[in-house]
Amino acid sequence: MIRVLLSERIKKTADKLPPDVREKAAKAIADVGSAFGDPHQHRGLGLRKLARRSYEIRVHLQWRVVFIHDGKVLVAYDVMNHDEVSLWLKGQRK
């Protein structure tokens, strides 16, 4: 089990989400701590590696929770749509 921390950014974004999406995101964040590192549980959650230290979980048709793994903890960084995730990844690679 890995500890999951919430960034200030995700807290601000979550306040702007519809209640049903916010609930799904909260559940995904809670579930990822126990599943991280177990590929069989990853599939059930839809956890997918994006880059060297970043992962995402799809929590709704268009919304994803992006996590950053710093070696000891997972940081729930933000809730983004697919296009925002793509733009964010391009910025990370520079």
N, CA, C and O atoms as a CHARMM CRD file, in Angstrom:
* protein
*
  376
    1    1 MET  N      0.84200  -1.18300   0.00000 PROA 1      0.00000
    2    1 MET  CA     0.00000   0.00000   0.00000 PROA 1      0.00000
    3    1 MET  C      0.88800   1.24700   0.00000 PROA 1      0.00000
    4    1 MET  O      1.86300   1.32900   0.74600 PROA 1      0.00000
    5    2 ILE  N      0.54300   2.18800  -0.82500 PROA 2      0.00000
    6    2 ILE  CA     1.30900   3.42700  -0.92300 PROA 2      0.00000
    7    2 ILE  C      0.43400   4.58900  -0.43400 PROA 2      0.00000
    8    2 ILE  O     -0.78300   4.59700  -0.62000 PROA 2      0.00000
    9    3 ARG  N      1.07500   5.54100   0.18000 PROA 3      0.00000
   10    3 ARG  CA     0.34600   6.71600   0.67000 PROA 3      0.00000
   11    3 ARG  C      0.03200   7.65200  -0.49300 PROA 3      0.00000
   12    3 ARG  O      0.87100   7.88200  -1.36500 PROA 3      0.00000
   13    4 VAL  N     -1.18300   8.18600  -0.49400 PROA 4      0.00000
   14    4 VAL  CA    -1.61700   9.10400  -1.55200 PROA 4      0.00000
   15    4 VAL  C     -1.87900  10.46800  -0.92100 PROA 4      0.00000
   16    4 VAL  O     -2.65600  10.58800   0.02600 PROA 4      0.00000
   17    5 LEU  N     -1.22200  11.48800  -1.45500 PROA 5      0.00000
   18    5 LEU  CA    -1.40400  12.86100  -0.98400 PROA 5      0.00000
   19    5 LEU  C     -2.16700  13.66000  -2.02500 PROA 5      0.00000
   20    5 LEU  O     -2.09700  13.36700  -3.21900 PROA 5      0.00000
   21    6 LEU  N     -2.89200  14.66400  -1.57200 PROA 6      0.00000
   22    6 LEU  CA    -3.62500  15.54500  -2.47900 PROA 6      0.00000
   23    6 LEU  C     -2.85900  16.84400  -2.65400 PROA 6      0.00000
   24    6 LEU  O     -2.42900  17.45600  -1.67700 PROA 6      0.00000
   25    7 SER  N     -2.68900  17.26000  -3.89300 PROA 7      0.00000
   26    7 SER  CA    -2.04300  18.54200  -4.15600 PROA 7      0.00000
   27    7 SER  C     -3.05900  19.65900  -3.95400 PROA 7      0.00000
   28    7 SER  O     -4.26700  19.42300  -3.98100 PROA 7      0.00000
   29    8 GLU  N     -2.56900  20.86100  -3.75600 PROA 8      0.00000
   30    8 GLU  CA    -3.45700  22.02600  -3.64800 PROA 8      0.00000
   31    8 GLU  C     -4.21200  22.23200  -4.95900 PROA 8      0.00000
   32    8 GLU  O     -5.36600  22.66300  -4.96700 PROA 8      0.00000
   33    9 ARG  N     -3.55300  21.92100  -6.04800 PROA 9      0.00000
   34    9 ARG  CA    -4.16400  22.08400  -7.37300 PROA 9      0.00000
   35    9 ARG  C     -5.41500  21.21800  -7.52700 PROA 9      0.00000
   36    9 ARG  O     -6.43700  21.68900  -8.02600 PROA 9      0.00000
   37   10 ILE  N     -5.33900  19.94400  -7.09700 PROA 10     0.00000
   38   10 ILE  CA    -6.49300  19.06000  -7.25100 PROA 10     0.00000
   39   10 ILE  C     -7.63000  19.48000  -6.32600 PROA 10     0.00000
   40   10 ILE  O     -8.80200  19.31100  -6.66300 PROA 10     0.00000
   41   11 LYS  N     -7.29700  20.01300  -5.18700 PROA 11     0.00000
   42   11 LYS  CA    -8.34000  20.48700  -4.27000 PROA 11     0.00000
   43   11 LYS  C     -9.13400  21.62900  -4.90000 PROA 11     0.00000
   44   11 LYS  O    -10.35900  21.67400  -4.78400 PROA 11     0.00000
   45   12 LYS  N     -8.44500  22.54000  -5.56000 PROA 12     0.00000
   46   12 LYS  CA    -9.11800  23.66300  -6.22000 PROA 12     0.00000
   47   12 LYS  C     -9.94500  23.18700  -7.41100 PROA 12     0.00000
   48   12 LYS  O    -11.06900  23.64400  -7.61600 PROA 12     0.00000
   49   13 THR  N     -9.38500  22.27400  -8.19000 PROA 13     0.00000
   50   13 THR  CA   -10.09300  21.76000  -9.35500 PROA 13     0.00000
   51   13 THR  C    -11.33600  20.98500  -8.93300 PROA 13     0.00000
   52   13 THR  O    -12.38700  21.11500  -9.55900 PROA 13     0.00000
   53   14 ALA  N    -11.22700  20.18800  -7.89000 PROA 14     0.00000
   54   14 ALA  CA   -12.34700  19.35600  -7.44200 PROA 14     0.00000
   55   14 ALA  C    -13.55300  20.20000  -7.04000 PROA 14     0.00000
   56   14 ALA  O    -14.69500  19.78300  -7.23200 PROA 14     0.00000
   57   15 ASP  N    -13.30500  21.37200  -6.48800 PROA 15     0.00000
   58   15 ASP  CA   -14.40700  22.25300  -6.09300 PROA 15     0.00000
   59   15 ASP  C    -15.24800  22.69400  -7.28000 PROA 15     0.00000
   60   15 ASP  O    -16.42000  23.03500  -7.11900 PROA 15     0.00000
   61   16 LYS  N    -14.66500  22.69100  -8.46300 PROA 16     0.00000
   62   16 LYS  CA   -15.35600  23.16000  -9.66800 PROA 16     0.00000
   63   16 LYS  C    -16.05400  22.03800 -10.44600 PROA 16     0.00000
   64   16 LYS  O    -16.77500  22.30200 -11.40900 PROA 16     0.00000
   65   17 LEU  N    -15.83700  20.79000 -10.02600 PROA 17     0.00000
   66   17 LEU  CA   -16.40200  19.65100 -10.74300 PROA 17     0.00000
   67   17 LEU  C    -17.84400  19.39300 -10.33800 PROA 17     0.00000
   68   17 LEU  O    -18.25200  19.75100  -9.23300 PROA 17     0.00000
   69   18 PRO  N    -18.62300  18.76900 -11.22600 PROA 18     0.00000
   70   18 PRO  CA   -19.96900  18.33700 -10.83800 PROA 18     0.00000
   71   18 PRO  C    -19.87400  17.31500  -9.69900 PROA 18     0.00000
   72   18 PRO  O    -18.89500  16.57200  -9.62700 PROA 18     0.00000
   73   19 PRO  N    -20.86400  17.26400  -8.81800 PROA 19     0.00000
   74   19 PRO  CA   -20.80100  16.36300  -7.65600 PROA 19     0.00000
   75   19 PRO  C    -20.55700  14.89300  -7.99800 PROA 19     0.00000
   76   19 PRO  O    -19.81900  14.21700  -7.28200 PROA 19     0.00000
   77   20 ASP  N    -21.16100  14.38100  -9.07700 PROA 20     0.00000
   78   20 ASP  CA   -20.96200  12.97200  -9.41300 PROA 20     0.00000
   79   20 ASP  C    -19.52400  12.69100  -9.84000 PROA 20     0.00000
   80   20 ASP  O    -18.97300  11.64500  -9.49700 PROA 20     0.00000
   81   21 VAL  N    -18.92100  13.59600 -10.57000 PROA 21     0.00000
   82   21 VAL  CA   -17.52000  13.42700 -10.99200 PROA 21     0.00000
   83   21 VAL  C    -16.60100  13.54300  -9.77500 PROA 21     0.00000
   84   21 VAL  O    -15.63400  12.79200  -9.65000 PROA 21     0.00000
   85   22 ARG  N    -16.89900  14.47500  -8.89100 PROA 22     0.00000
   86   22 ARG  CA   -16.11000  14.65000  -7.67400 PROA 22     0.00000
   87   22 ARG  C    -16.12500  13.37000  -6.83200 PROA 22     0.00000
   88   22 ARG  O    -15.09300  12.96600  -6.29500 PROA 22     0.00000
   89   23 GLU  N    -17.29500  12.73400  -6.71700 PROA 23     0.00000
   90   23 GLU  CA   -17.41200  11.48300  -5.96200 PROA 23     0.00000
   91   23 GLU  C    -16.58900  10.37100  -6.59400 PROA 23     0.00000
   92   23 GLU  O    -15.88000   9.64600  -5.89700 PROA 23     0.00000
   93   24 LYS  N    -16.68100  10.23800  -7.90700 PROA 24     0.00000
   94   24 LYS  CA   -15.92100   9.19800  -8.60500 PROA 24     0.00000
   95   24 LYS  C    -14.41600   9.43200  -8.47700 PROA 24     0.00000
   96   24 LYS  O    -13.64600   8.48600  -8.30800 PROA 24     0.00000
   97   25 ALA  N    -14.00800  10.68900  -8.56000 PROA 25     0.00000
   98   25 ALA  CA   -12.58500  11.01500  -8.41400 PROA 25     0.00000
   99   25 ALA  C    -12.10600  10.69100  -7.00400 PROA 25     0.00000
  100   25 ALA  O    -11.01800  10.14000  -6.83600 PROA 25     0.00000
  101   26 ALA  N    -12.89400  11.02300  -5.99500 PROA 26     0.00000
  102   26 ALA  CA   -12.52300  10.73700  -4.60600 PROA 26     0.00000
  103   26 ALA  C    -12.38900   9.23800  -4.38100 PROA 26     0.00000
  104   26 ALA  O    -11.46700   8.79300  -3.69800 PROA 26     0.00000
  105   27 LYS  N    -13.30300   8.45500  -4.95100 PROA 27     0.00000
  106   27 LYS  CA   -13.23300   6.99900  -4.79700 PROA 27     0.00000
  107   27 LYS  C    -11.99600   6.44000  -5.49300 PROA 27     0.00000
  108   27 LYS  O    -11.31500   5.57300  -4.94500 PROA 27     0.00000
  109   28 ALA  N    -11.70300   6.92600  -6.68800 PROA 28     0.00000
  110   28 ALA  CA   -10.52400   6.45700  -7.42300 PROA 28     0.00000
  111   28 ALA  C     -9.24600   6.77500  -6.66000 PROA 28     0.00000
  112   28 ALA  O     -8.33800   5.94600  -6.59300 PROA 28     0.00000
  113   29 ILE  N     -9.17200   7.96400  -6.08700 PROA 29     0.00000
  114   29 ILE  CA    -7.99100   8.35700  -5.31500 PROA 29     0.00000
  115   29 ILE  C     -7.83700   7.46000  -4.09300 PROA 29     0.00000
  116   29 ILE  O     -6.72500   7.05500  -3.75400 PROA 29     0.00000
  117   30 ALA  N     -8.94700   7.15000  -3.43100 PROA 30     0.00000
  118   30 ALA  CA    -8.89500   6.27300  -2.25800 PROA 30     0.00000
  119   30 ALA  C     -8.47200   4.85200  -2.64500 PROA 30     0.00000
  120   30 ALA  O     -7.71800   4.21100  -1.91400 PROA 30     0.00000
  121   31 ASP  N     -8.95100   4.36200  -3.78300 PROA 31     0.00000
  122   31 ASP  CA    -8.65500   2.99100  -4.20600 PROA 31     0.00000
  123   31 ASP  C     -7.24500   2.80900  -4.74200 PROA 31     0.00000
  124   31 ASP  O     -6.68500   1.71900  -4.63200 PROA 31     0.00000
  125   32 VAL  N     -6.66300   3.84200  -5.31300 PROA 32     0.00000
  126   32 VAL  CA    -5.35700   3.69000  -5.96400 PROA 32     0.00000
  127   32 VAL  C     -4.25000   3.38200  -4.95700 PROA 32     0.00000
  128   32 VAL  O     -3.28300   2.70500  -5.30400 PROA 32     0.00000
  129   33 GLY  N     -4.36700   3.85500  -3.73600 PROA 33     0.00000
  130   33 GLY  CA    -3.32900   3.60100  -2.73100 PROA 33     0.00000
  131   33 GLY  C     -3.11800   2.12900  -2.46300 PROA 33     0.00000
  132   33 GLY  O     -1.98100   1.68700  -2.30200 PROA 33     0.00000
  133   34 SER  N     -4.19300   1.36300  -2.41300 PROA 34     0.00000
  134   34 SER  CA    -4.06400  -0.06800  -2.13700 PROA 34     0.00000
  135   34 SER  C     -3.73300  -0.88100  -3.38400 PROA 34     0.00000
  136   34 SER  O     -3.21100  -1.99000  -3.27400 PROA 34     0.00000
  137   35 ALA  N     -4.02800  -0.34700  -4.56700 PROA 35     0.00000
  138   35 ALA  CA    -3.80900  -1.09000  -5.80800 PROA 35     0.00000
  139   35 ALA  C     -2.46500  -0.80400  -6.46400 PROA 35     0.00000
  140   35 ALA  O     -2.00200  -1.59700  -7.28400 PROA 35     0.00000
  141   36 PHE  N     -1.83400   0.30500  -6.12200 PROA 36     0.00000
  142   36 PHE  CA    -0.60600   0.70100  -6.80300 PROA 36     0.00000
  143   36 PHE  C      0.47300  -0.35700  -6.60100 PROA 36     0.00000
  144   36 PHE  O      0.73800  -0.78500  -5.47800 PROA 36     0.00000
  145   37 GLY  N      1.08100  -0.76500  -7.69100 PROA 37     0.00000
  146   37 GLY  CA     2.13000  -1.78000  -7.63600 PROA 37     0.00000
  147   37 GLY  C      1.62400  -3.18600  -7.92300 PROA 37     0.00000
  148   37 GLY  O      2.42500  -4.11200  -8.05500 PROA 37     0.00000
  149   38 ASP  N      0.30600  -3.36400  -8.02200 PROA 38     0.00000
  150   38 ASP  CA    -0.29100  -4.65800  -8.33400 PROA 38     0.00000
  151   38 ASP  C     -0.96800  -4.55600  -9.70000 PROA 38     0.00000
  152   38 ASP  O     -2.08200  -4.04100  -9.79500 PROA 38     0.00000
  153   39 PRO  N     -0.31400  -5.03600 -10.75800 PROA 39     0.00000
  154   39 PRO  CA    -0.84100  -4.86500 -12.11500 PROA 39     0.00000
  155   39 PRO  C     -2.25500  -5.41100 -12.31700 PROA 39     0.00000
  156   39 PRO  O     -3.01000  -4.87500 -13.12800 PROA 39     0.00000
  157   40 HSD  N     -2.62100  -6.47100 -11.58800 PROA 40     0.00000
  158   40 HSD  CA    -3.96800  -7.02300 -11.75100 PROA 40     0.00000
  159   40 HSD  C     -5.02200  -6.05400 -11.24400 PROA 40     0.00000
  160   40 HSD  O     -6.09200  -5.93800 -11.84000 PROA 40     0.00000
  161   41 GLN  N     -4.73800  -5.36400 -10.16300 PROA 41     0.00000
  162   41 GLN  CA    -5.68300  -4.37300  -9.64700 PROA 41     0.00000
  163   41 GLN  C     -5.64500  -3.09700 -10.47400 PROA 41     0.00000
  164   41 GLN  O     -6.64700  -2.38900 -10.56400 PROA 41     0.00000
  165   42 HSD  N     -4.49800  -2.79700 -11.07900 PROA 42     0.00000
  166   42 HSD  CA    -4.39700  -1.61700 -11.95100 PROA 42     0.00000
  167   42 HSD  C     -5.46300  -1.67800 -13.03400 PROA 42     0.00000
  168   42 HSD  O     -6.12800  -0.68300 -13.32500 PROA 42     0.00000
  169   43 ARG  N     -5.61800  -2.84900 -13.62400 PROA 43     0.00000
  170   43 ARG  CA    -6.57400  -2.98700 -14.72400 PROA 43     0.00000
  171   43 ARG  C     -7.99200  -2.71200 -14.26300 PROA 43     0.00000
  172   43 ARG  O     -8.76600  -2.07700 -14.97800 PROA 43     0.00000
  173   44 GLY  N     -8.34000  -3.18200 -13.08000 PROA 44     0.00000
  174   44 GLY  CA    -9.67800  -2.95900 -12.55400 PROA 44     0.00000
  175   44 GLY  C     -9.96500  -1.48700 -12.31600 PROA 44     0.00000
  176   44 GLY  O    -11.09300  -1.02800 -12.49300 PROA 44     0.00000
  177   45 LEU  N     -8.94600  -0.75700 -11.91800 PROA 45     0.00000
  178   45 LEU  CA    -9.10500   0.67700 -11.67300 PROA 45     0.00000
  179   45 LEU  C     -8.95800   1.50700 -12.94800 PROA 45     0.00000
  180   45 LEU  O     -9.44600   2.63500 -13.02700 PROA 45     0.00000
  181   46 GLY  N     -8.29300   0.94300 -13.92400 PROA 46     0.00000
  182   46 GLY  CA    -8.00800   1.70600 -15.13800 PROA 46     0.00000
  183   46 GLY  C     -6.78300   2.58400 -14.96600 PROA 46     0.00000
  184   46 GLY  O     -6.61600   3.57000 -15.68400 PROA 46     0.00000
  185   47 LEU  N     -5.92300   2.23000 -14.01500 PROA 47     0.00000
  186   47 LEU  CA    -4.68900   2.99000 -13.79600 PROA 47     0.00000
  187   47 LEU  C     -3.74200   2.72400 -14.95500 PROA 47     0.00000
  188   47 LEU  O     -3.49800   1.57700 -15.33100 PROA 47     0.00000
  189   48 ARG  N     -3.22100   3.79600 -15.50700 PROA 48     0.00000
  190   48 ARG  CA    -2.36500   3.67100 -16.68700 PROA 48     0.00000
  191   48 ARG  C     -1.17400   4.61200 -16.55000 PROA 48     0.00000
  192   48 ARG  O     -1.31500   5.76700 -16.14600 PROA 48     0.00000
  193   49 LYS  N     -0.00300   4.09400 -16.89300 PROA 49     0.00000
  194   49 LYS  CA     1.20900   4.90100 -16.84600 PROA 49     0.00000
  195   49 LYS  C      1.23200   5.84800 -18.03500 PROA 49     0.00000
  196   49 LYS  O      0.99700   5.44100 -19.17300 PROA 49     0.00000
  197   50 LEU  N      1.52000   7.12700 -17.75500 PROA 50     0.00000
  198   50 LEU  CA     1.58800   8.13600 -18.81800 PROA 50     0.00000
  199   50 LEU  C      3.02000   8.40200 -19.24400 PROA 50     0.00000
  200   50 LEU  O      3.32600   8.46600 -20.43500 PROA 50     0.00000
  201   51 ALA  N      3.88200   8.55400 -18.27100 PROA 51     0.00000
  202   51 ALA  CA     5.28900   8.86900 -18.50800 PROA 51     0.00000
  203   51 ALA  C      6.09000   8.24100 -17.37300 PROA 51     0.00000
  204   51 ALA  O      5.56900   7.41900 -16.61800 PROA 51     0.00000
  205   52 ARG  N      7.34100   8.62500 -17.25600 PROA 52     0.00000
  206   52 ARG  CA     8.22400   8.00600 -16.26900 PROA 52     0.00000
  207   52 ARG  C      7.65700   8.03400 -14.85800 PROA 52     0.00000
  208   52 ARG  O      7.70900   7.01900 -14.16300 PROA 52     0.00000
  209   53 ARG  N      7.11900   9.16100 -14.41500 PROA 53     0.00000
  210   53 ARG  CA     6.63300   9.27800 -13.03600 PROA 53     0.00000
  211   53 ARG  C      5.14800   9.61400 -12.94600 PROA 53     0.00000
  212   53 ARG  O      4.65700   9.89100 -11.85200 PROA 53     0.00000
  213   54 SER  N      4.43700   9.59900 -14.03200 PROA 54     0.00000
  214   54 SER  CA     3.04300  10.02600 -13.98900 PROA 54     0.00000
  215   54 SER  C      2.09100   8.91800 -14.44400 PROA 54     0.00000
  216   54 SER  O      2.41200   8.10100 -15.30600 PROA 54     0.00000
  217   55 TYR  N      0.91600   8.92700 -13.83100 PROA 55     0.00000
  218   55 TYR  CA    -0.12100   7.93600 -14.07600 PROA 55     0.00000
  219   55 TYR  C     -1.45900   8.64800 -14.17000 PROA 55     0.00000
  220   55 TYR  O     -1.59600   9.79900 -13.75600 PROA 55     0.00000
  221   56 GLU  N     -2.44000   7.95400 -14.71700 PROA 56     0.00000
  222   56 GLU  CA    -3.79600   8.50100 -14.74500 PROA 56     0.00000
  223   56 GLU  C     -4.80500   7.39600 -14.47800 PROA 56     0.00000
  224   56 GLU  O     -4.56000   6.21700 -14.73200 PROA 56     0.00000
  225   57 ILE  N     -5.94900   7.82300 -13.95400 PROA 57     0.00000
  226   57 ILE  CA    -7.11000   6.95100 -13.80800 PROA 57     0.00000
  227   57 ILE  C     -8.27300   7.67900 -14.45500 PROA 57     0.00000
  228   57 ILE  O     -8.49800   8.86100 -14.19500 PROA 57     0.00000
  229   58 ARG  N     -8.99900   6.98100 -15.28500 PROA 58     0.00000
  230   58 ARG  CA   -10.19400   7.56600 -15.88700 PROA 58     0.00000
  231   58 ARG  C    -11.34200   7.42000 -14.89200 PROA 58     0.00000
  232   58 ARG  O    -11.69100   6.30700 -14.49700 PROA 58     0.00000
  233   59 VAL  N    -11.92600   8.54600 -14.49200 PROA 59     0.00000
  234   59 VAL  CA   -12.98100   8.51000 -13.47800 PROA 59     0.00000
  235   59 VAL  C    -14.36000   8.80600 -14.04800 PROA 59     0.00000
  236   59 VAL  O    -15.36900   8.63200 -13.36400 PROA 59     0.00000
  237   60 HSD  N    -14.40300   9.24200 -15.27200 PROA 60     0.00000
  238   60 HSD  CA   -15.65600   9.57900 -15.93100 PROA 60     0.00000
  239   60 HSD  C    -15.37400   9.53200 -17.42100 PROA 60     0.00000
  240   60 HSD  O    -14.22400   9.35600 -17.82500 PROA 60     0.00000
  241   61 LEU  N    -16.37900   9.68400 -18.22700 PROA 61     0.00000
  242   61 LEU  CA   -16.17300   9.60000 -19.67300 PROA 61     0.00000
  243   61 LEU  C    -15.03800  10.50200 -20.14200 PROA 61     0.00000
  244   61 LEU  O    -14.21200  10.07900 -20.95000 PROA 61     0.00000
  245   62 GLN  N    -14.98200  11.73600 -19.65200 PROA 62     0.00000
  246   62 GLN  CA   -13.94100  12.64600 -20.11700 PROA 62     0.00000
  247   62 GLN  C    -12.90600  13.00200 -19.05200 PROA 62     0.00000
  248   62 GLN  O    -11.86500  13.56200 -19.39500 PROA 62     0.00000
  249   63 TRP  N    -13.14600  12.70500 -17.78800 PROA 63     0.00000
  250   63 TRP  CA   -12.26400  13.16900 -16.71900 PROA 63     0.00000
  251   63 TRP  C    -11.26800  12.11600 -16.27100 PROA 63     0.00000
  252   63 TRP  O    -11.59800  10.93500 -16.16200 PROA 63     0.00000
  253   64 ARG  N    -10.03800  12.56200 -16.01100 PROA 64     0.00000
  254   64 ARG  CA    -8.97000  11.70300 -15.50700 PROA 64     0.00000
  255   64 ARG  C     -8.33100  12.35100 -14.28400 PROA 64     0.00000
  256   64 ARG  O     -8.21800  13.57400 -14.20100 PROA 64     0.00000
  257   65 VAL  N     -7.91800  11.52100 -13.34500 PROA 65     0.00000
  258   65 VAL  CA    -7.11300  12.00000 -12.21900 PROA 65     0.00000
  259   65 VAL  C     -5.67300  11.67600 -12.57200 PROA 65     0.00000
  260   65 VAL  O     -5.34800  10.53000 -12.88500 PROA 65     0.00000
  261   66 VAL  N     -4.81600  12.67200 -12.52100 PROA 66     0.00000
  262   66 VAL  CA    -3.39800  12.50000 -12.83100 PROA 66     0.00000
  263   66 VAL  C     -2.62500  12.41600 -11.51500 PROA 66     0.00000
  264   66 VAL  O     -2.80300  13.23900 -10.61700 PROA 66     0.00000
  265   67 PHE  N     -1.76800  11.40600 -11.42400 PROA 67     0.00000
  266   67 PHE  CA    -0.93600  11.17500 -10.24200 PROA 67     0.00000
  267   67 PHE  C      0.52700  11.32200 -10.61900 PROA 67     0.00000
  268   67 PHE  O      0.92700  11.03500 -11.74700 PROA 67     0.00000
  269   68 ILE  N      1.31500  11.76900  -9.66200 PROA 68     0.00000
  270   68 ILE  CA     2.76600  11.82100  -9.82800 PROA 68     0.00000
  271   68 ILE  C      3.37200  10.96000  -8.72400 PROA 68     0.00000
  272   68 ILE  O      3.08300  11.14100  -7.54200 PROA 68     0.00000
  273   69 HSD  N      4.21400  10.02500  -9.13700 PROA 69     0.00000
  274   69 HSD  CA     4.87500   9.11900  -8.19000 PROA 69     0.00000
  275   69 HSD  C      6.27200   9.64900  -7.91500 PROA 69     0.00000
  276   69 HSD  O      7.09100   9.76400  -8.82700 PROA 69     0.00000
  277   70 ASP  N      6.53800   9.96900  -6.66300 PROA 70     0.00000
  278   70 ASP  CA     7.85700  10.52400  -6.33600 PROA 70     0.00000
  279   70 ASP  C      8.78100   9.50100  -5.69900 PROA 70     0.00000
  280   70 ASP  O      9.82000   9.86800  -5.15000 PROA 70     0.00000
  281   71 GLY  N      8.42700   8.23300  -5.76100 PROA 71     0.00000
  282   71 GLY  CA     9.27200   7.18200  -5.20400 PROA 71     0.00000
  283   71 GLY  C      8.74500   6.65500  -3.88400 PROA 71     0.00000
  284   71 GLY  O      8.84900   5.45900  -3.60800 PROA 71     0.00000
  285   72 LYS  N      8.17800   7.53200  -3.06300 PROA 72     0.00000
  286   72 LYS  CA     7.66600   7.11600  -1.75500 PROA 72     0.00000
  287   72 LYS  C      6.15400   7.27600  -1.65200 PROA 72     0.00000
  288   72 LYS  O      5.48800   6.47700  -0.99300 PROA 72     0.00000
  289   73 VAL  N      5.61900   8.28200  -2.28600 PROA 73     0.00000
  290   73 VAL  CA     4.17700   8.54800  -2.22700 PROA 73     0.00000
  291   73 VAL  C      3.65100   8.84900  -3.63000 PROA 73     0.00000
  292   73 VAL  O      4.40500   9.17300  -4.54800 PROA 73     0.00000
  293   74 LEU  N      2.34300   8.73200  -3.75700 PROA 74     0.00000
  294   74 LEU  CA     1.65500   9.16200  -4.97400 PROA 74     0.00000
  295   74 LEU  C      0.98400  10.48500  -4.65200 PROA 74     0.00000
  296   74 LEU  O      0.33000  10.61800  -3.61800 PROA 74     0.00000
  297   75 VAL  N      1.14000  11.44300  -5.51400 PROA 75     0.00000
  298   75 VAL  CA     0.48200  12.73000  -5.32700 PROA 75     0.00000
  299   75 VAL  C     -0.63000  12.82300  -6.36800 PROA 75     0.00000
  300   75 VAL  O     -0.37500  12.78100  -7.57200 PROA 75     0.00000
  301   76 ALA  N     -1.86400  12.94800  -5.88600 PROA 76     0.00000
  302   76 ALA  CA    -2.98500  13.18600  -6.78800 PROA 76     0.00000
  303   76 ALA  C     -2.84600  14.63700  -7.21700 PROA 76     0.00000
  304   76 ALA  O     -3.15800  15.55100  -6.45300 PROA 76     0.00000
  305   77 TYR  N     -2.37600  14.84700  -8.44200 PROA 77     0.00000
  306   77 TYR  CA    -1.97300  16.16400  -8.90800 PROA 77     0.00000
  307   77 TYR  C     -3.14400  17.02100  -9.37200 PROA 77     0.00000
  308   77 TYR  O     -3.28000  18.17200  -8.95900 PROA 77     0.00000
  309   78 ASP  N     -4.00200  16.44700 -10.24800 PROA 78     0.00000
  310   78 ASP  CA    -5.09600  17.25000 -10.79500 PROA 78     0.00000
  311   78 ASP  C     -6.13200  16.34200 -11.44400 PROA 78     0.00000
  312   78 ASP  O     -5.87300  15.17000 -11.71600 PROA 78     0.00000
  313   79 VAL  N     -7.30600  16.90700 -11.68400 PROA 79     0.00000
  314   79 VAL  CA    -8.35300  16.25900 -12.47300 PROA 79     0.00000
  315   79 VAL  C     -8.41700  17.03600 -13.78200 PROA 79     0.00000
  316   79 VAL  O     -8.62300  18.25000 -13.78800 PROA 79     0.00000
  317   80 MET  N     -8.23900  16.32000 -14.88800 PROA 80     0.00000
  318   80 MET  CA    -8.17200  16.96900 -16.19600 PROA 80     0.00000
  319   80 MET  C     -8.97800  16.16300 -17.20900 PROA 80     0.00000
  320   80 MET  O     -9.26000  14.98200 -17.00500 PROA 80     0.00000
  321   81 ASN  N     -9.34100  16.82400 -18.30200 PROA 81     0.00000
  322   81 ASN  CA    -9.93600  16.06100 -19.39600 PROA 81     0.00000
  323   81 ASN  C     -8.79700  15.51800 -20.26500 PROA 81     0.00000
  324   81 ASN  O     -7.62900  15.84300 -20.05100 PROA 81     0.00000
  325   82 HSD  N     -9.15500  14.69600 -21.23800 PROA 82     0.00000
  326   82 HSD  CA    -8.14500  14.02700 -22.05900 PROA 82     0.00000
  327   82 HSD  C     -7.20400  15.01900 -22.75200 PROA 82     0.00000
  328   82 HSD  O     -5.99100  14.81300 -22.77800 PROA 82     0.00000
  329   83 ASP  N     -7.76200  16.08100 -23.30500 PROA 83     0.00000
  330   83 ASP  CA    -6.93800  17.06600 -24.01800 PROA 83     0.00000
  331   83 ASP  C     -5.98300  17.79000 -23.07100 PROA 83     0.00000
  332   83 ASP  O     -4.83200  18.04700 -23.42200 PROA 83     0.00000
  333   84 GLU  N     -6.46000  18.11700 -21.87600 PROA 84     0.00000
  334   84 GLU  CA    -5.59400  18.78600 -20.88900 PROA 84     0.00000
  335   84 GLU  C     -4.44900  17.87900 -20.45800 PROA 84     0.00000
  336   84 GLU  O     -3.32600  18.34200 -20.25700 PROA 84     0.00000
  337   85 VAL  N     -4.73700  16.58500 -20.31600 PROA 85     0.00000
  338   85 VAL  CA    -3.67600  15.62700 -19.96700 PROA 85     0.00000
  339   85 VAL  C     -2.62000  15.60200 -21.06500 PROA 85     0.00000
  340   85 VAL  O     -1.42300  15.61000 -20.77600 PROA 85     0.00000
  341   86 SER  N     -3.05200  15.57100 -22.31400 PROA 86     0.00000
  342   86 SER  CA    -2.10300  15.55600 -23.44300 PROA 86     0.00000
  343   86 SER  C     -1.22200  16.80100 -23.45000 PROA 86     0.00000
  344   86 SER  O     -0.00800  16.70600 -23.62900 PROA 86     0.00000
  345   87 LEU  N     -1.83100  17.96200 -23.25500 PROA 87     0.00000
  346   87 LEU  CA    -1.05600  19.21500 -23.20700 PROA 87     0.00000
  347   87 LEU  C     -0.09200  19.22300 -22.02400 PROA 87     0.00000
  348   87 LEU  O      1.05400  19.65000 -22.15700 PROA 87     0.00000
  349   88 TRP  N     -0.55300  18.75400 -20.87400 PROA 88     0.00000
  350   88 TRP  CA     0.29100  18.70700 -19.68100 PROA 88     0.00000
  351   88 TRP  C      1.49600  17.79700 -19.92300 PROA 88     0.00000
  352   88 TRP  O      2.61600  18.13400 -19.54000 PROA 88     0.00000
  353   89 LEU  N      1.26700  16.64300 -20.55800 PROA 89     0.00000
  354   89 LEU  CA     2.36900  15.72800 -20.84400 PROA 89     0.00000
  355   89 LEU  C      3.38900  16.34300 -21.79200 PROA 89     0.00000
  356   89 LEU  O      4.59200  16.15500 -21.60900 PROA 89     0.00000
  357   90 LYS  N      2.93300  17.06500 -22.79000 PROA 90     0.00000
  358   90 LYS  CA     3.85700  17.72600 -23.70700 PROA 90     0.00000
  359   90 LYS  C      4.72400  18.72400 -22.96300 PROA 90     0.00000
  360   90 LYS  O      5.91700  18.83500 -23.24300 PROA 90     0.00000
  361   91 GLY  N      4.14400  19.45100 -22.02100 PROA 91     0.00000
  362   91 GLY  CA     4.89800  20.40400 -21.21900 PROA 91     0.00000
  363   91 GLY  C      5.90000  19.72900 -20.29300 PROA 91     0.00000
  364   91 GLY  O      6.95000  20.30100 -20.00000 PROA 91     0.00000
  365   92 GLN  N      5.59200  18.51700 -19.82800 PROA 92     0.00000
  366   92 GLN  CA     6.49400  17.78100 -18.94800 PROA 92     0.00000
  367   92 GLN  C      7.71500  17.24500 -19.68400 PROA 92     0.00000
  368   92 GLN  O      8.77400  17.05300 -19.08600 PROA 92     0.00000
  369   93 ARG  N      7.56700  17.01100 -20.94600 PROA 93     0.00000
  370   93 ARG  CA     8.66500  16.39900 -21.73200 PROA 93     0.00000
  371   93 ARG  C      9.70900  17.40600 -22.17900 PROA 93     0.00000
  372   93 ARG  O     10.77000  17.01400 -22.66500 PROA 93     0.00000
  373   94 LYS  N      9.43600  18.67700 -22.02800 PROA 94     0.00000
  374   94 LYS  CA    10.39700  19.69200 -22.49300 PROA 94     0.00000
  375   94 LYS  C     11.48700  19.89300 -21.49600 PROA 94     0.00000
  376   94 LYS  O     12.38300  20.70800 -21.71700 PROA 94     0.00000
